[in-house]
Structure formats: structure tokens, C-alpha cells
Amino acid sequence: MPALLYTLGAFGLILILARLKLPLSAAIAVGAVAIGMLFGMEAGDISLAVLAGVVSPGTIAIAVIISVLIGLSEIMRASGQLERIVSLARAFLRRPAVAMAALPALIGLLPMPGGALFSAPMVGSAAGGTKVSGARLSAINYYFRHIWECWWPLYPGMILAVSITKLDFLSFIRFQFPLSIIMVSCGLLILRKTHPDLHIAAPAPPKGTKRKLLKETSSIWLIVAIWGVVKLLLWVFLYCPPRPQSGEPALAGTDAVLAAVHGYVPIGLGMLVSLFWTIRLNRLGGSAVRKAFSDKRVYTMALLVIGVMVFKHMLTCTDATGRISVELADVDVPIIAVIAILPFIAGMVTGIAVGFVGTSFPIIMGLIPASEPIPAYIALAFFFGHMGQMLSPMHLCLILSNRHFKTSFMPVYRIIVPPIVLAGALAVGYFFVLRAILN
């Protein structure tokens, strides 16, 4: 299976270079070039693929969104709004450990590229002065940011899965929702080893705490509201090109621009409106705003995002996920194992839900026996794809969360792998139970 070995080899190279203290953006760029070389691309084609990845509408959109995200979070921090949110959340939830998990879960309701970067300062503040390692803070932030992704209807991966599987929208949510319960339950393992002081319950919060918390988090809820309104308007008034499946050519020209508009304009506008609202809410002047956006993190994170997007574009150019899917589908193993492994590998390779759904689900739908209940197999496939993207070194949230807490992949993997593996085992059990019920 050369395609799988080539791709895993590129991942290993990135991890080794990062371990050797090469800037992560540079390590990822080297990995992208390595992918092109391993799959037999000429030097000129590799250069053109890198350039195309840099200037693609998706890359530019995500780099801008991440820049605004950093500026917004810095404004909330400098104005004291972030501390007020954390203080009110700790009082309302009573246990700091609960607040540390609930705040990234709240941000996880937003389909925001690199959204873990937004919740990271909140997690750090919720820990207070208690000694918690950067790796554990990053693990908590990253893990609980993604507990909703198997069913929350705002996520593009979930929407694409409904489209491919032809299942009813509400039925899809009903069968997928228990997977979030599994994620939350297993995530308690991460919290269990935090400092005992973080689990001590505080007295009941004073009257009005809930109302104040809603007001202080208005910057977050406003993003959700604007996203929903703009997304609905785009669906009604603007043609949305279909996402290409594995082996199909990437969108180009007007279709590529329209896909970027649908994918990034709603969240981008929501963040811009939230930015202006946050400035007004905190009565900030121009100098404070300029200082927030002159933070060097804005530029280093944007460069890192560009590196990740170039790597993903190189995977598309080589059709790495398509080749891996074909290789695995040809292996003489039980259908259930193939249905789990295909999306897991695709999730590892792409680091995004749309990636594993778009590349593996069209194949999976053809593998499910006609006499078997489709929802059970889809739940199994989706969760294993989710496991793959959670463990992927290309997952933007993992990269940005680690960067914020000044930690690396391996210490975080040591913390998140056990609950993710346990969750996978429980998801297999859920598959058998659901299949028995639906049969």
C-alpha cells in the first residue's frame, strides 16, 4: 500500500522536524514537498501546486479569519472581557475544571476554522493560578472543542454526510447524538488528572450571574446569529457548487470562488460584526485595536495556516486520499473493518471532517450490505473518521492550541489518545447495539 506509506511517511517527517525545533510552518512545507516527490510529481508541478495552495480562495479566507480571530481574542483579553467571562463561568458552573471543559465546548458550537485558538485563553484563565501543564491545557481545549462535531448541524462535514447518505436530517442527528455523549464521558479521563483544587465546588453564584454571563458572552453568540442568517441567505439566493469527491478534479474558476463564499463568508462576517460589537461593548479606542492587531501572533499564525493549507492542497493534487481508499478497499478484510478504517485514515490524512466524509463516504455507501441498517454503519464510519481527524497532525485546531500553550504533539497525544481509543471502543459497541435495534 504505497500511497498510505508515502502519506504516513510525510507525517512522520513533519513530526521529526518539529521535534528538532524547526518552525512548524517550515516543517509542514517540507512535508508538502515530500508528498509531491513521493507521489512522482515533477519539480515544476510541485512548485505550481505550492503556489496554487498559497493563493487559493480557501487559504486566503482562512488566513484572514484566523487573523481576525486572534485580534478579537486579544481585544477581549486586553479589555478584561475574557477574564469577566471566565470569572462568571467559574461562578455559574462552580467547579473550575467544569469551566475549563465548558468554555471550549461553547466555542465548539461555532464552525470556526482554528476555533480552538479562540477558547485557549479562556481555558488558561479558568485554570487560574493552579499548576497545570501546557500539554494538559491544550488537550482539554482541543478535545472539548470537538465534542459536538458528529451531529451539530452547523458543521459542514455533518451537512455533507447527510447529503451523501440521503438520510433524513433529523434522523441523522438522532442517531449521531449518542456519539457526543461518548465523547464527553471519555473526556472526563483528561479532567480526572487535573489538580484537586480545580474540582472543589464553590458556593452557589450570586443572583444575576447567568444574565451577566449571557451579556459578556454576547461576542460569541453574535457570531452564531450572523453565521446562521448569512448562511440561510446564501442558500436561498446564491448557487452552491457541489464538493468534488475523491478522484474528481478540484473546483476551479467561479465554482471555487462560490464554494469559498459559502464556506467562509458567513463565519467571516459574523466575526467582523462581533469584532466591532466587542470594541463598542468595551469602549475601546483606535490605539487599543491597532495594538491587538500588531501582535506578532497574527502573522506567525497566518503563516502556519498557509503551510497547512498548502499541505492539504498537495494531498488533493496527488489524490492521496483517493489512492489510499482504493488500496484499503481492495484488502481482503471484513466489511465492518473497512468501513471503520477508510474514514479513519482519511481523517488522519486530511485533518478535517469534510475531508474524510467527502473522500470515504461515497465508497462506504457502496459497501454497506443492502439488508443492513444504514444509520448504524454511518455512525461507525463517522466516528472513526472523527477519531482520525482528532489524531491528525494536520488538524488546524491541534496545531494552534499547541502553539498557544507552548507545547508539542507528543505530550498532547499521550493525554488524548487513551480517551479517544476508549471512545472508539464504545462507538463500536454502540454500532452493534444500534444495528440490533434497527434490525
C-alpha positions as a Markdown table, in Angstrom:
| # | Residue | x | y | z |
|---|---|---|---|---|
| 1 | Met | 0.0 | 0.0 | 0.0 |
| 2 | Pro | 2.4 | 2.7 | -1.2 |
| 3 | Ala | 0.0 | 5.6 | -1.0 |
| 4 | Leu | -0.7 | 5.0 | 2.6 |
| 5 | Leu | 3.0 | 4.5 | 3.4 |
| 6 | Tyr | 4.0 | 7.7 | 1.5 |
| 7 | Thr | 1.4 | 9.8 | 3.4 |
| 8 | Leu | 2.3 | 8.4 | 6.8 |
| 9 | Gly | 6.0 | 8.9 | 6.0 |
| 10 | Ala | 5.3 | 12.6 | 5.2 |
| 11 | Phe | 3.5 | 12.9 | 8.6 |
| 12 | Gly | 6.4 | 11.3 | 10.3 |
| 13 | Leu | 8.9 | 13.7 | 8.7 |
| 14 | Ile | 6.8 | 16.7 | 9.9 |
| 15 | Leu | 6.8 | 15.4 | 13.4 |
| 16 | Ile | 10.5 | 14.7 | 13.4 |
| 17 | Leu | 11.4 | 18.1 | 12.0 |
| 18 | Ala | 9.1 | 19.8 | 14.6 |
| 19 | Arg | 10.8 | 17.7 | 17.3 |
| 20 | Leu | 14.1 | 19.1 | 16.0 |
| 21 | Lys | 12.8 | 22.6 | 16.7 |
| 22 | Leu | 12.3 | 23.6 | 13.0 |
| 23 | Pro | 9.4 | 26.1 | 12.9 |
| 24 | Leu | 6.2 | 24.1 | 12.4 |
| 25 | Ser | 5.2 | 26.1 | 9.3 |
| 26 | Ala | 8.6 | 25.2 | 7.7 |
| 27 | Ala | 8.2 | 21.6 | 8.7 |
| 28 | Ile | 4.8 | 21.3 | 7.1 |
| 29 | Ala | 6.1 | 23.0 | 3.9 |
| 30 | Val | 8.9 | 20.4 | 3.8 |
| 31 | Gly | 6.2 | 17.7 | 4.3 |
| 32 | Ala | 4.2 | 19.1 | 1.4 |
| 33 | Val | 7.1 | 19.0 | -0.9 |
| 34 | Ala | 7.9 | 15.4 | 0.2 |
| 35 | Ile | 4.4 | 14.3 | -0.6 |
| 36 | Gly | 4.7 | 15.7 | -4.1 |
| 37 | Met | 8.1 | 14.0 | -4.6 |
| 38 | Leu | 6.9 | 10.6 | -3.2 |
| 39 | Phe | 3.9 | 10.6 | -5.5 |
| 40 | Gly | 6.1 | 11.2 | -8.5 |
| 41 | Met | 5.4 | 14.9 | -9.3 |
| 42 | Glu | 7.9 | 16.9 | -11.3 |
| 43 | Ala | 9.7 | 19.8 | -9.6 |
| 44 | Gly | 7.8 | 22.3 | -11.7 |
| 45 | Asp | 4.5 | 20.8 | -10.9 |
| 46 | Ile | 5.3 | 20.8 | -7.2 |
| 47 | Ser | 6.2 | 24.5 | -7.4 |
| 48 | Leu | 2.9 | 25.3 | -9.2 |
| 49 | Ala | 0.9 | 23.2 | -6.6 |
| 50 | Val | 2.5 | 25.1 | -3.7 |
| 51 | Leu | 1.8 | 28.4 | -5.4 |
| 52 | Ala | -1.8 | 27.3 | -6.1 |
| 53 | Gly | -2.2 | 26.3 | -2.5 |
| 54 | Val | -1.0 | 29.7 | -1.2 |
| 55 | Val | -3.2 | 31.8 | -3.4 |
| 56 | Ser | -6.4 | 29.6 | -3.3 |
| 57 | Pro | -9.5 | 31.4 | -2.1 |
| 58 | Gly | -9.8 | 28.9 | 0.8 |
| 59 | Thr | -6.2 | 29.6 | 2.0 |
| 60 | Ile | -6.7 | 33.4 | 1.9 |
| 61 | Ala | -10.1 | 33.2 | 3.6 |
| 62 | Ile | -8.8 | 31.1 | 6.5 |
| 63 | Ala | -5.7 | 33.2 | 7.0 |
| 64 | Val | -7.8 | 36.3 | 7.2 |
| 65 | Ile | -10.3 | 34.6 | 9.6 |
| 66 | Ile | -7.5 | 33.4 | 11.8 |
| 67 | Ser | -6.0 | 36.9 | 11.9 |
| 68 | Val | -9.4 | 38.5 | 12.9 |
| 69 | Leu | -9.8 | 35.7 | 15.4 |
| 70 | Ile | -6.5 | 36.5 | 17.1 |
| 71 | Gly | -7.3 | 40.2 | 17.1 |
| 72 | Leu | -10.7 | 39.6 | 18.6 |
| 73 | Ser | -9.4 | 37.4 | 21.3 |
| 74 | Glu | -6.6 | 39.9 | 22.1 |
| 75 | Ile | -9.2 | 42.7 | 22.4 |
| 76 | Met | -11.3 | 40.6 | 24.7 |
| 77 | Arg | -8.3 | 39.8 | 26.8 |
| 78 | Ala | -6.9 | 43.4 | 27.0 |
| 79 | Ser | -10.3 | 44.9 | 27.8 |
| 80 | Gly | -10.9 | 42.4 | 30.6 |
| 81 | Gln | -13.9 | 40.8 | 28.9 |
| 82 | Leu | -12.2 | 37.5 | 28.8 |
| 83 | Glu | -11.5 | 37.5 | 32.5 |
| 84 | Arg | -15.1 | 38.5 | 33.2 |
| 85 | Ile | -16.4 | 35.6 | 31.1 |
| 86 | Val | -14.1 | 33.1 | 32.9 |
| 87 | Ser | -14.9 | 34.5 | 36.3 |
| 88 | Leu | -18.7 | 34.4 | 35.6 |
| 89 | Ala | -18.4 | 30.9 | 34.1 |
| 90 | Arg | -16.5 | 29.6 | 37.1 |
| 91 | Ala | -19.1 | 31.1 | 39.5 |
| 92 | Phe | -22.0 | 29.8 | 37.4 |
| 93 | Leu | -20.5 | 26.3 | 36.9 |
| 94 | Arg | -19.0 | 26.3 | 40.4 |
| 95 | Arg | -16.1 | 24.0 | 39.6 |
| 96 | Pro | -13.0 | 25.4 | 37.7 |
| 97 | Ala | -12.5 | 22.0 | 36.0 |
| 98 | Val | -16.0 | 22.1 | 34.6 |
| 99 | Ala | -15.5 | 25.7 | 33.3 |
| 100 | Met | -12.2 | 24.6 | 31.6 |
| 101 | Ala | -14.2 | 22.0 | 29.6 |
| 102 | Ala | -17.4 | 24.0 | 29.1 |
| 103 | Leu | -15.7 | 27.1 | 27.6 |
| 104 | Pro | -14.1 | 25.3 | 24.6 |
| 105 | Ala | -17.3 | 23.3 | 24.3 |
| 106 | Leu | -19.2 | 26.6 | 24.0 |
| 107 | Ile | -16.8 | 27.8 | 21.3 |
| 108 | Gly | -17.2 | 24.4 | 19.6 |
| 109 | Leu | -20.7 | 25.3 | 18.7 |
| 110 | Leu | -19.1 | 27.6 | 16.1 |
| 111 | Pro | -17.9 | 26.1 | 12.8 |
| 112 | Met | -14.8 | 28.3 | 13.0 |
| 113 | Pro | -11.5 | 27.3 | 11.4 |
| 114 | Gly | -8.9 | 27.1 | 14.1 |
| 115 | Gly | -11.6 | 27.9 | 16.7 |
| 116 | Ala | -9.5 | 26.2 | 19.5 |
| 117 | Leu | -7.3 | 29.3 | 19.3 |
| 118 | Phe | -10.3 | 31.4 | 20.5 |
| 119 | Ser | -11.1 | 29.2 | 23.5 |
| 120 | Ala | -7.4 | 28.6 | 24.5 |
| 121 | Pro | -7.0 | 31.8 | 26.6 |
| 122 | Met | -10.3 | 31.0 | 28.4 |
| 123 | Val | -9.1 | 27.6 | 29.3 |
| 124 | Gly | -5.8 | 29.0 | 30.6 |
| 125 | Ser | -7.6 | 31.7 | 32.6 |
| 126 | Ala | -10.1 | 29.1 | 34.0 |
| 127 | Ala | -7.2 | 27.2 | 35.5 |
| 128 | Gly | -6.3 | 30.3 | 37.4 |
| 129 | Gly | -3.1 | 30.0 | 39.4 |
| 130 | Thr | -3.4 | 26.3 | 39.7 |
| 131 | Lys | -0.4 | 24.4 | 38.3 |
| 132 | Val | -1.5 | 22.6 | 35.1 |
| 133 | Ser | 0.9 | 21.6 | 32.3 |
| 134 | Gly | 0.6 | 23.3 | 28.9 |
| 135 | Ala | 0.1 | 19.9 | 27.3 |
| 136 | Arg | -2.9 | 19.1 | 29.5 |
| 137 | Leu | -4.4 | 22.6 | 29.0 |
| 138 | Ser | -4.0 | 22.1 | 25.2 |
| 139 | Ala | -5.6 | 18.6 | 25.4 |
| 140 | Ile | -8.6 | 19.9 | 27.4 |
| 141 | Asn | -9.1 | 22.9 | 25.0 |
| 142 | Tyr | -8.7 | 20.7 | 21.9 |
| 143 | Tyr | -10.7 | 17.7 | 22.9 |
| 144 | Phe | -13.8 | 19.5 | 24.3 |
| 145 | Arg | -13.8 | 21.9 | 21.4 |
| 146 | His | -14.8 | 18.9 | 19.2 |
| 147 | Ile | -17.4 | 17.1 | 21.2 |
| 148 | Trp | -20.3 | 18.2 | 19.0 |
| 149 | Glu | -19.0 | 17.6 | 15.6 |
| 150 | Cys | -20.7 | 14.2 | 15.0 |
| 151 | Trp | -24.1 | 15.8 | 15.0 |
| 152 | Trp | -24.2 | 19.6 | 15.4 |
| 153 | Pro | -26.0 | 20.9 | 12.2 |
| 154 | Leu | -23.7 | 23.9 | 11.7 |
| 155 | Tyr | -20.7 | 21.8 | 10.8 |
| 156 | Pro | -20.0 | 21.4 | 7.0 |
| 157 | Gly | -18.9 | 17.8 | 7.5 |
| 158 | Met | -22.2 | 16.8 | 9.0 |
| 159 | Ile | -24.1 | 18.6 | 6.3 |
| 160 | Leu | -22.1 | 16.8 | 3.6 |
| 161 | Ala | -22.7 | 13.5 | 5.3 |
| 162 | Val | -26.4 | 14.0 | 5.2 |
| 163 | Ser | -26.2 | 14.8 | 1.5 |
| 164 | Ile | -24.2 | 11.8 | 0.6 |
| 165 | Thr | -26.1 | 9.3 | 2.8 |
| 166 | Lys | -29.5 | 10.6 | 1.7 |
| 167 | Leu | -30.7 | 10.2 | 5.3 |
| 168 | Asp | -33.3 | 12.5 | 6.8 |
| 169 | Phe | -31.7 | 15.4 | 8.6 |
| 170 | Leu | -33.4 | 14.9 | 11.9 |
| 171 | Ser | -32.9 | 11.2 | 11.8 |
| 172 | Phe | -29.2 | 11.7 | 11.2 |
| 173 | Ile | -28.9 | 13.9 | 14.3 |
| 174 | Arg | -30.9 | 11.4 | 16.4 |
| 175 | Phe | -28.6 | 8.5 | 15.6 |
| 176 | Gln | -25.4 | 10.6 | 15.8 |
| 177 | Phe | -26.1 | 12.4 | 19.1 |
| 178 | Pro | -25.1 | 9.5 | 21.4 |
| 179 | Leu | -21.6 | 9.8 | 19.9 |
| 180 | Ser | -21.3 | 13.1 | 21.6 |
| 181 | Ile | -22.3 | 11.5 | 24.9 |
| 182 | Ile | -19.5 | 9.0 | 24.3 |
| 183 | Met | -17.0 | 11.8 | 23.6 |
| 184 | Val | -17.9 | 13.8 | 26.8 |
| 185 | Ser | -17.9 | 10.7 | 29.0 |
| 186 | Cys | -14.4 | 9.6 | 27.8 |
| 187 | Gly | -13.1 | 13.2 | 28.0 |
| 188 | Leu | -13.6 | 13.0 | 31.8 |
| 189 | Leu | -10.3 | 11.0 | 31.8 |
| 190 | Ile | -8.5 | 14.1 | 30.7 |
| 191 | Leu | -10.0 | 16.2 | 33.6 |
| 192 | Arg | -9.5 | 13.4 | 36.2 |
| 193 | Lys | -5.8 | 14.0 | 36.4 |
| 194 | Thr | -6.0 | 17.8 | 36.9 |
| 195 | His | -5.2 | 19.4 | 40.2 |
| 196 | Pro | -7.7 | 18.5 | 43.0 |
| 197 | Asp | -8.3 | 22.2 | 43.7 |
| 198 | Leu | -9.9 | 22.5 | 40.3 |
| 199 | His | -12.7 | 20.1 | 41.3 |
| 200 | Ile | -13.7 | 21.8 | 44.5 |
| 201 | Ala | -17.3 | 23.2 | 44.2 |
| 202 | Ala | -17.7 | 26.9 | 45.0 |
| 203 | Pro | -20.8 | 28.3 | 46.8 |
| 204 | Ala | -23.9 | 29.0 | 44.7 |
| 205 | Pro | -23.4 | 32.0 | 42.5 |
| 206 | Pro | -25.0 | 35.4 | 43.4 |
| 207 | Lys | -28.2 | 36.4 | 41.8 |
| 208 | Gly | -27.8 | 37.8 | 38.3 |
| 209 | Thr | -24.7 | 35.8 | 37.4 |
| 210 | Lys | -26.5 | 34.0 | 34.5 |
| 211 | Arg | -27.7 | 37.3 | 33.0 |
| 212 | Lys | -24.2 | 38.8 | 33.3 |
| 213 | Leu | -22.6 | 35.8 | 31.7 |
| 214 | Leu | -25.0 | 36.0 | 28.7 |
| 215 | Lys | -24.1 | 39.6 | 28.2 |
| 216 | Glu | -20.4 | 39.1 | 28.4 |
| 217 | Thr | -20.5 | 36.2 | 26.0 |
| 218 | Ser | -22.6 | 38.2 | 23.5 |
| 219 | Ser | -19.5 | 38.5 | 21.4 |
| 220 | Ile | -19.7 | 34.7 | 20.9 |
| 221 | Trp | -23.5 | 34.4 | 20.4 |
| 222 | Leu | -23.4 | 37.2 | 17.9 |
| 223 | Ile | -21.1 | 35.2 | 15.7 |
| 224 | Val | -23.6 | 32.3 | 15.8 |
| 225 | Ala | -26.5 | 34.5 | 14.9 |
| 226 | Ile | -24.8 | 36.3 | 12.0 |
| 227 | Trp | -23.4 | 33.0 | 10.7 |
| 228 | Gly | -26.9 | 31.5 | 10.7 |
| 229 | Val | -28.6 | 34.4 | 8.9 |
| 230 | Val | -25.9 | 34.8 | 6.2 |
| 231 | Lys | -25.7 | 31.1 | 5.6 |
| 232 | Leu | -29.5 | 30.9 | 5.1 |
| 233 | Leu | -29.4 | 33.9 | 2.7 |
| 234 | Leu | -26.6 | 32.3 | 0.7 |
| 235 | Trp | -28.5 | 29.0 | 0.4 |
| 236 | Val | -31.6 | 30.9 | -0.8 |
| 237 | Phe | -30.1 | 33.4 | -3.2 |
| 238 | Leu | -26.7 | 32.0 | -4.3 |
| 239 | Tyr | -25.8 | 28.8 | -6.2 |
| 240 | Cys | -23.6 | 26.5 | -4.2 |
| 241 | Pro | -21.4 | 24.2 | -6.3 |
| 242 | Pro | -21.1 | 20.6 | -5.1 |
| 243 | Arg | -18.0 | 19.4 | -3.3 |
| 244 | Pro | -15.9 | 17.2 | -5.6 |
| 245 | Gln | -15.5 | 13.6 | -4.4 |
| 246 | Ser | -12.3 | 11.5 | -4.3 |
| 247 | Gly | -10.8 | 11.2 | -7.8 |
| 248 | Glu | -12.7 | 14.2 | -9.2 |
| 249 | Pro | -11.0 | 17.4 | -10.3 |
| 250 | Ala | -11.0 | 20.2 | -7.7 |
| 251 | Leu | -13.4 | 23.1 | -8.3 |
| 252 | Ala | -12.0 | 25.9 | -10.4 |
| 253 | Gly | -12.9 | 29.4 | -11.5 |
| 254 | Thr | -16.4 | 30.7 | -10.5 |
| 255 | Asp | -17.2 | 27.4 | -8.7 |
| 256 | Ala | -14.1 | 27.7 | -6.5 |
| 257 | Val | -14.9 | 31.3 | -5.6 |
| 258 | Leu | -18.6 | 30.4 | -4.8 |
| 259 | Ala | -17.5 | 27.4 | -2.7 |
| 260 | Ala | -15.2 | 29.7 | -0.7 |
| 261 | Val | -18.0 | 32.3 | -0.3 |
| 262 | His | -20.4 | 29.6 | 1.1 |
| 263 | Gly | -17.7 | 28.2 | 3.3 |
| 264 | Tyr | -16.1 | 31.3 | 4.8 |
| 265 | Val | -18.2 | 34.4 | 4.3 |
| 266 | Pro | -20.8 | 33.6 | 6.9 |
| 267 | Ile | -18.3 | 32.9 | 9.7 |
| 268 | Gly | -16.1 | 35.8 | 8.5 |
| 269 | Leu | -18.9 | 38.3 | 8.6 |
| 270 | Gly | -20.0 | 37.0 | 11.9 |
| 271 | Met | -16.5 | 37.6 | 13.3 |
| 272 | Leu | -16.3 | 41.1 | 11.8 |
| 273 | Val | -19.6 | 42.1 | 13.3 |
| 274 | Ser | -18.6 | 40.6 | 16.6 |
| 275 | Leu | -15.3 | 42.5 | 16.5 |
| 276 | Phe | -17.0 | 45.8 | 16.1 |
| 277 | Trp | -19.5 | 44.9 | 18.8 |
| 278 | Thr | -16.8 | 43.9 | 21.2 |
| 279 | Ile | -14.9 | 47.2 | 20.6 |
| 280 | Arg | -18.1 | 49.1 | 21.3 |
| 281 | Leu | -19.0 | 46.9 | 24.3 |
| 282 | Asn | -15.6 | 47.6 | 25.9 |
| 283 | Arg | -15.5 | 51.3 | 24.8 |
| 284 | Leu | -12.1 | 50.9 | 23.2 |
| 285 | Gly | -10.2 | 53.4 | 21.1 |
| 286 | Gly | -8.2 | 53.0 | 17.9 |
| 287 | Ser | -4.9 | 52.6 | 19.7 |
| 288 | Ala | -6.1 | 49.5 | 21.6 |
| 289 | Val | -7.4 | 48.0 | 18.4 |
| 290 | Arg | -4.1 | 48.7 | 16.5 |
| 291 | Lys | -2.1 | 47.2 | 19.3 |
| 292 | Ala | -4.2 | 44.0 | 19.2 |
| 293 | Phe | -3.7 | 43.5 | 15.5 |
| 294 | Ser | 0.0 | 44.3 | 15.6 |
| 295 | Asp | 0.6 | 41.3 | 17.9 |
| 296 | Lys | 3.2 | 39.1 | 16.2 |
| 297 | Arg | 0.9 | 36.1 | 16.7 |
| 298 | Val | -1.3 | 37.4 | 13.9 |
| 299 | Tyr | 1.4 | 37.0 | 11.3 |
| 300 | Thr | 3.0 | 33.8 | 12.6 |
| 301 | Met | -0.3 | 32.0 | 12.9 |
| 302 | Ala | -1.3 | 33.2 | 9.4 |
| 303 | Leu | 1.9 | 31.7 | 8.0 |
| 304 | Leu | 1.2 | 28.5 | 9.8 |
| 305 | Val | -2.3 | 28.3 | 8.3 |
| 306 | Ile | -0.8 | 28.9 | 4.9 |
| 307 | Gly | 1.6 | 25.9 | 5.4 |
| 308 | Val | -1.3 | 23.6 | 6.5 |
| 309 | Met | -3.4 | 24.6 | 3.5 |
| 310 | Val | -0.6 | 24.1 | 1.1 |
| 311 | Phe | -0.1 | 20.6 | 2.5 |
| 312 | Lys | -3.8 | 19.8 | 2.1 |
| 313 | His | -3.7 | 21.2 | -1.5 |
| 314 | Met | -0.8 | 18.9 | -2.3 |
| 315 | Leu | -2.8 | 15.9 | -1.0 |
| 316 | Thr | -5.6 | 16.9 | -3.4 |
| 317 | Cys | -3.2 | 17.3 | -6.3 |
| 318 | Thr | -1.8 | 13.8 | -5.7 |
| 319 | Asp | -5.2 | 12.3 | -4.9 |
| 320 | Ala | -3.6 | 10.7 | -1.9 |
| 321 | Thr | -6.8 | 10.0 | 0.0 |
| 322 | Gly | -8.4 | 8.5 | -3.1 |
| 323 | Arg | -5.5 | 6.2 | -3.7 |
| 324 | Ile | -5.5 | 5.2 | 0.0 |
| 325 | Ser | -9.2 | 4.4 | -0.2 |
| 326 | Val | -8.8 | 2.2 | -3.2 |
| 327 | Glu | -5.8 | 0.4 | -1.5 |
| 328 | Leu | -7.8 | -0.3 | 1.7 |
| 329 | Ala | -11.0 | -1.3 | -0.2 |
| 330 | Asp | -9.0 | -3.9 | -2.1 |
| 331 | Val | -7.7 | -5.5 | 1.1 |
| 332 | Asp | -9.5 | -8.8 | 2.0 |
| 333 | Val | -10.8 | -7.8 | 5.4 |
| 334 | Pro | -14.3 | -7.8 | 6.9 |
| 335 | Ile | -16.6 | -5.1 | 5.6 |
| 336 | Ile | -17.1 | -3.6 | 9.1 |
| 337 | Ala | -13.4 | -3.1 | 9.5 |
| 338 | Val | -13.1 | -1.4 | 6.1 |
| 339 | Ile | -16.0 | 0.9 | 6.9 |
| 340 | Ala | -14.2 | 2.0 | 10.0 |
| 341 | Ile | -10.6 | 2.1 | 8.6 |
| 342 | Leu | -11.4 | 4.1 | 5.5 |
| 343 | Pro | -12.7 | 7.2 | 7.2 |
| 344 | Phe | -10.1 | 6.9 | 10.0 |
| 345 | Ile | -7.3 | 7.1 | 7.5 |
| 346 | Ala | -9.0 | 9.8 | 5.5 |
| 347 | Gly | -9.4 | 11.8 | 8.8 |
| 348 | Met | -5.8 | 11.3 | 9.6 |
| 349 | Val | -4.7 | 12.5 | 6.2 |
| 350 | Thr | -7.0 | 15.5 | 5.8 |
| 351 | Gly | -7.4 | 16.6 | 9.4 |
| 352 | Ile | -10.9 | 17.9 | 8.7 |
| 353 | Ala | -14.4 | 16.3 | 8.7 |
| 354 | Val | -15.3 | 17.5 | 5.2 |
| 355 | Gly | -12.1 | 15.7 | 4.0 |
| 356 | Phe | -12.9 | 12.3 | 5.5 |
| 357 | Val | -16.6 | 12.5 | 4.6 |
| 358 | Gly | -16.1 | 13.6 | 1.0 |
| 359 | Thr | -13.4 | 11.0 | 0.3 |
| 360 | Ser | -14.6 | 7.9 | 2.1 |
| 361 | Phe | -18.4 | 8.1 | 2.4 |
| 362 | Pro | -19.1 | 7.6 | -1.3 |
| 363 | Ile | -17.1 | 4.4 | -1.2 |
| 364 | Ile | -18.6 | 3.3 | 2.2 |
| 365 | Met | -22.2 | 3.7 | 0.8 |
| 366 | Gly | -21.4 | 1.1 | -1.8 |
| 367 | Leu | -20.0 | -1.3 | 0.8 |
| 368 | Ile | -23.0 | -1.4 | 3.2 |
| 369 | Pro | -25.0 | -4.6 | 2.6 |
| 370 | Ala | -28.5 | -3.9 | 1.3 |
| 371 | Ser | -30.1 | -5.9 | 4.2 |
| 372 | Glu | -28.2 | -3.9 | 6.9 |
| 373 | Pro | -29.4 | -0.7 | 8.6 |
| 374 | Ile | -27.5 | 2.3 | 7.1 |
| 375 | Pro | -27.6 | 4.6 | 10.2 |
| 376 | Ala | -25.6 | 2.1 | 12.3 |
| 377 | Tyr | -22.8 | 1.9 | 9.7 |
| 378 | Ile | -22.8 | 5.6 | 9.1 |
| 379 | Ala | -22.4 | 6.3 | 12.9 |
| 380 | Leu | -19.5 | 3.9 | 12.9 |
| 381 | Ala | -17.8 | 5.4 | 9.9 |
| 382 | Phe | -18.4 | 9.0 | 11.0 |
| 383 | Phe | -17.0 | 8.4 | 14.5 |
| 384 | Phe | -13.9 | 6.6 | 13.2 |
| 385 | Gly | -13.3 | 9.5 | 10.7 |
| 386 | His | -13.7 | 11.9 | 13.7 |
| 387 | Met | -11.1 | 9.9 | 15.6 |
| 388 | Gly | -8.8 | 10.1 | 12.6 |
| 389 | Gln | -9.1 | 13.9 | 12.3 |
| 390 | Met | -8.7 | 14.3 | 16.1 |
| 391 | Leu | -5.3 | 12.4 | 15.9 |
| 392 | Ser | -4.2 | 14.1 | 12.7 |
| 393 | Pro | -1.1 | 16.3 | 12.9 |
| 394 | Met | -2.7 | 18.3 | 10.1 |
| 395 | His | -5.7 | 19.3 | 12.3 |
| 396 | Leu | -5.5 | 23.1 | 12.5 |
| 397 | Cys | -7.1 | 23.3 | 16.0 |
| 398 | Leu | -4.5 | 20.9 | 17.4 |
| 399 | Ile | -1.6 | 22.9 | 15.8 |
| 400 | Leu | -2.9 | 26.3 | 17.0 |
| 401 | Ser | -3.8 | 25.0 | 20.5 |
| 402 | Asn | -0.4 | 23.6 | 21.0 |
| 403 | Arg | 1.2 | 26.8 | 19.8 |
| 404 | His | -0.8 | 28.8 | 22.3 |
| 405 | Phe | 0.1 | 26.7 | 25.2 |
| 406 | Lys | 3.8 | 26.3 | 24.1 |
| 407 | Thr | 3.7 | 22.5 | 23.9 |
| 408 | Ser | 4.3 | 19.9 | 21.1 |
| 409 | Phe | 2.4 | 17.0 | 19.6 |
| 410 | Met | 3.7 | 14.1 | 21.6 |
| 411 | Pro | 2.8 | 15.3 | 25.2 |
| 412 | Val | -0.7 | 16.1 | 24.0 |
| 413 | Tyr | -1.1 | 12.8 | 22.2 |
| 414 | Arg | -0.1 | 11.0 | 25.4 |
| 415 | Ile | -3.1 | 12.7 | 27.1 |
| 416 | Ile | -5.8 | 12.5 | 24.3 |
| 417 | Val | -5.1 | 9.0 | 22.8 |
| 418 | Pro | -6.5 | 7.0 | 25.8 |
| 419 | Pro | -9.9 | 8.7 | 25.9 |
| 420 | Ile | -10.1 | 8.7 | 22.1 |
| 421 | Val | -9.3 | 5.0 | 21.9 |
| 422 | Leu | -11.8 | 4.3 | 24.7 |
| 423 | Ala | -14.4 | 6.3 | 22.8 |
| 424 | Gly | -13.7 | 4.3 | 19.7 |
| 425 | Ala | -14.3 | 1.1 | 21.6 |
| 426 | Leu | -17.6 | 2.4 | 22.9 |
| 427 | Ala | -18.6 | 3.6 | 19.4 |
| 428 | Val | -18.1 | 0.0 | 18.2 |
| 429 | Gly | -20.4 | -1.2 | 21.0 |
| 430 | Tyr | -22.9 | 1.5 | 20.0 |
| 431 | Phe | -22.8 | 0.3 | 16.4 |
| 432 | Phe | -23.7 | -3.3 | 17.4 |
| 433 | Val | -26.5 | -2.2 | 19.7 |
| 434 | Leu | -27.9 | 0.2 | 17.1 |
| 435 | Arg | -27.7 | -2.4 | 14.4 |
| 436 | Ala | -29.5 | -4.9 | 16.6 |
| 437 | Ile | -32.2 | -2.4 | 17.4 |
| 438 | Leu | -32.8 | -1.3 | 13.8 |
| 439 | Asn | -32.8 | -4.9 | 12.5 |
